[in-house]
Amino acid sequence: MPAASSSTSATSTAAASQSECAPLWLDLYRRLLTGEERKPLLQQLCTGLAPLLGLNRVHLSRKLASGVVAIEACSHEDALWLELQRLPERWDGTVAGDGPAARALRNSGPALMVTSDEGFLPWRRAAESEGLHAAGSWPLQAAGETWLLQLYSERGDAFADDQRPQLIEQQVGELRRFLDDDAGLREQSLLAAALRMAGNAGFITDLHGDIVWSNPAFSRLTGYKAEDVLGKNARILKSGRQGTRYYRELWSTIRSGQVWSGETVDHDRDGQRYVIHQTISPFGRGERISHYLSLHDDISSQKAAQRLRELETVTDPRSGLLTRASFEEALNEACGGQRPFGLALVSLRRFSEAAQAMGREMEDLVVGEMDNRVRQIIQAPHRACQSAAGEFLLLLDSDTVAGHEALLNDLRLALIEPYPYVGEDIALDYRQVLLRGPQEGRDGEALLRQLDRHMADEPVARAQRQILPH
């Protein structure tokens, strides 16, 4: 590799090849990975590129919102560098706004000029005192900013060389990647530091859900040390409380690149359940997803208090149906008895999609009308609760299968009738699944999971499905 000039005297060394430039970039990356600050790295880059390109001076500048083109690093601090500090190039069309940097930004491409050019007048005396007669500027987008590689030579025809322009373009590409990698590594380092100190539990998985990193708050919440979960799948936290449809929606959302958020019941290392509000964010390089970040807010105490309130009030004041906690209590009692019962899940599966376009006020009106229709059909001794917007759980008292089917048919006809304010604009896609209980060895939670699994497996073409015990 040619040695860098130790003075400001002219150098006419021919441009090196791309392979001769490789050691410079390898050394820069080595220093970057050790955590070295950016400024000395950029300084080394400019100092190393000058002789490799067969040029006298290399400046690396950045476009600022103030209108200035600011020099971030240079190969030599000489008279030209001092003059550009005193009177920086500008890109906003004001004074000193027709130099090579301003022209490159206007053209969105390389700009070349000799120092006798009228646009270089503000810095001509300083440049010529250093024996510099040609200037060039190459713009590039990197790390979310606009940068410029600015080159100077003693030869007025320096950029007419057949080899040099191609090599410069190659180095601009390398520079773009280096600046992006530098920003990415520093952002990841900052994120890792923030997550380590965060009060919320968090972990990162690969695309298969295998844990590659967790923070101390995660260990405090779950009882698992970081080394205990490294390489393990996140399903080790799975409590069994969530059904098939829950996880299908979660994975479908994050695999599409969207953030998913919701309540999850997990269990810790000792098998104790806890409730979290979980947010899962996909991330990676560019548009390619490589990992998922999961952040947990422990809401166990709030959910326990909510359950007590629901058991005390029995009826949800908004829907007029049973609260979820009261419904589950009634279901567990039925599972422990001898009387036969029916357990049904009714879902208007497209309602949640339609609701997003309605607006909150209109959605509340339609949900209220749905609740009213369910109350009219499902009366004592039958019981019902709203499990989600457009979904209802039904506990049907002892009766024949035919009686349950007739009741569900009445409910279906009522729910698919047009709704006030929206008429027939909503395609609700009515679905239902019916189980018969009690089933040996099955408690209420197990039956609810079975119900959810059958609903998830139901072919779209079928409007109803009955699942009876053998």
Summary of the structure (lengths in Angstrom):
residues: 470
radius of gyration: 34.1
end to end distance: 81.4
largest distance: 103.2
contacts: 1435
relative contact order: 0.07
helix: 44%
strand: 25%
